[in-house]
Amino acid sequence: MKNIALIFAGGSGSRMNTVSRPKQFLELNGKPVIIYTLELFDNHPQIDAICVVCIKSWIPFLEKQLRKFEINKVVEIVPGGETGQDSIYNGLCAAERWTKQNNRDANVLIHDGVRPLITEKTITDNIVACSEKGNCITCIPATETFVVHEPDGSLKIPERKDSLIARAPQTFRLADILEAHRTAISENRHDFIDSCTMMSHYGHVMNTIIGPMENIKITTPTDFFIFRAMVQVHENQQIFGF
């Protein structure tokens, strides 16, 4: 069983309020955010290939960055679609092409290009859980109370101890997630907010692992400042050993 990382970098980043470039290409210490993310998968010994979904006009720039930073496992870059769901499907089709060329089944780890603060352990835990149970959703414990609006207008407040927040990677058997996407397409559904929501909708029981709290998605300027601070912490740990 092979392991393919599918990195989604198709968003424009309107909440980041940047004019010159999308959020995944913002630079810290001369390196784009997406390269920080890709390095984690490229360096992981159990990741066999990487497919990237990218804004079409930025693909040439990304290709240059892959060469510059010696990212070697990217096998295909594909443009995004009309929705996030469509973009992920484009990436899954690229992963399917790679598996057919290599005549192997695969797990696929779907991850946001703007989540550069995951760890090698998180990737490993996803691979192990998916290999054993068929899927895996990276989560963190809820630190605040959720309030859910019910269809009848009432409010439901789940117990915090029973609540998790889904993040990424979200890992599946490639054949299973492709089947779910193709079912959604046949039903003209293009509005699933993420992969685990889609898989749950089509009857798959989801399994979870707990990932690091710092595994944030860089969506706003505040997120970028947190990312910058965390990179500095990691650099200090290497130098000073704390």
ChimeraX attribute file (.defattr): number of C-alpha atoms within 10 A of each C-alpha:
attribute: neighborCount
match mode: 1-to-1
recipient: residues
	/A:1	11
	/A:2	15
	/A:3	24
	/A:4	29
	/A:5	27
	/A:6	30
	/A:7	27
	/A:8	26
	/A:9	26
	/A:10	25
	/A:11	20
	/A:12	14
	/A:13	18
	/A:14	12
	/A:15	11
	/A:16	17
	/A:17	13
	/A:18	14
	/A:19	9
	/A:20	8
	/A:21	14
	/A:22	18
	/A:23	27
	/A:24	26
	/A:25	20
	/A:26	16
	/A:27	15
	/A:28	13
	/A:29	8
	/A:30	7
	/A:31	14
	/A:32	17
	/A:33	22
	/A:34	24
	/A:35	22
	/A:36	21
	/A:37	21
	/A:38	27
	/A:39	17
	/A:40	16
	/A:41	26
	/A:42	20
	/A:43	13
	/A:44	14
	/A:45	9
	/A:46	14
	/A:47	21
	/A:48	17
	/A:49	21
	/A:50	26
	/A:51	25
	/A:52	32
	/A:53	27
	/A:54	25
	/A:55	20
	/A:56	13
	/A:57	9
	/A:58	15
	/A:59	16
	/A:60	11
	/A:61	10
	/A:62	19
	/A:63	13
	/A:64	11
	/A:65	17
	/A:66	17
	/A:67	10
	/A:68	10
	/A:69	13
	/A:70	12
	/A:71	17
	/A:72	14
	/A:73	19
	/A:74	20
	/A:75	14
	/A:76	16
	/A:77	22
	/A:78	21
	/A:79	19
	/A:80	23
	/A:81	18
	/A:82	9
	/A:83	15
	/A:84	20
	/A:85	21
	/A:86	18
	/A:87	22
	/A:88	28
	/A:89	20
	/A:90	20
	/A:91	27
	/A:92	26
	/A:93	15
	/A:94	20
	/A:95	27
	/A:96	20
	/A:97	13
	/A:98	20
	/A:99	19
	/A:100	10
	/A:101	9
	/A:102	10
	/A:103	9
	/A:104	12
	/A:105	16
	/A:106	20
	/A:107	25
	/A:108	30
	/A:109	27
	/A:110	24
	/A:111	23
	/A:112	25
	/A:113	26
	/A:114	29
	/A:115	25
	/A:116	24
	/A:117	19
	/A:118	21
	/A:119	17
	/A:120	13
	/A:121	12
	/A:122	18
	/A:123	23
	/A:124	15
	/A:125	18
	/A:126	28
	/A:127	26
	/A:128	14
	/A:129	18
	/A:130	22
	/A:131	18
	/A:132	10
	/A:133	15
	/A:134	19
	/A:135	28
	/A:136	27
	/A:137	26
	/A:138	23
	/A:139	22
	/A:140	20
	/A:141	16
	/A:142	15
	/A:143	11
	/A:144	8
	/A:145	12
	/A:146	13
	/A:147	10
	/A:148	12
	/A:149	11
	/A:150	9
	/A:151	7
	/A:152	6
	/A:153	8
	/A:154	8
	/A:155	11
	/A:156	11
	/A:157	10
	/A:158	12
	/A:159	10
	/A:160	13
	/A:161	10
	/A:162	8
	/A:163	16
	/A:164	15
	/A:165	12
	/A:166	20
	/A:167	22
	/A:168	26
	/A:169	26
	/A:170	27
	/A:171	31
	/A:172	29
	/A:173	20
	/A:174	22
	/A:175	14
	/A:176	14
	/A:177	22
	/A:178	18
	/A:179	13
	/A:180	19
	/A:181	23
	/A:182	13
	/A:183	13
	/A:184	18
	/A:185	14
	/A:186	9
	/A:187	9
	/A:188	9
	/A:189	14
	/A:190	14
	/A:191	12
	/A:192	17
	/A:193	11
	/A:194	16
	/A:195	21
	/A:196	24
	/A:197	13
	/A:198	19
	/A:199	20
	/A:200	12
	/A:201	13
	/A:202	14
	/A:203	9
	/A:204	16
	/A:205	13
	/A:206	16
	/A:207	18
	/A:208	20
	/A:209	15
	/A:210	17
	/A:211	23
	/A:212	16
	/A:213	12
	/A:214	15
	/A:215	21
	/A:216	19
	/A:217	17
	/A:218	24
	/A:219	18
	/A:220	15
	/A:221	14
	/A:222	11
	/A:223	15
	/A:224	21
	/A:225	12
	/A:226	14
	/A:227	22
	/A:228	13
	/A:229	12
	/A:230	14
	/A:231	17
	/A:232	12
	/A:233	13
	/A:234	12
	/A:235	12
	/A:236	12
	/A:237	11
	/A:238	10
	/A:239	9
	/A:240	7
	/A:241	8
	/A:242	8
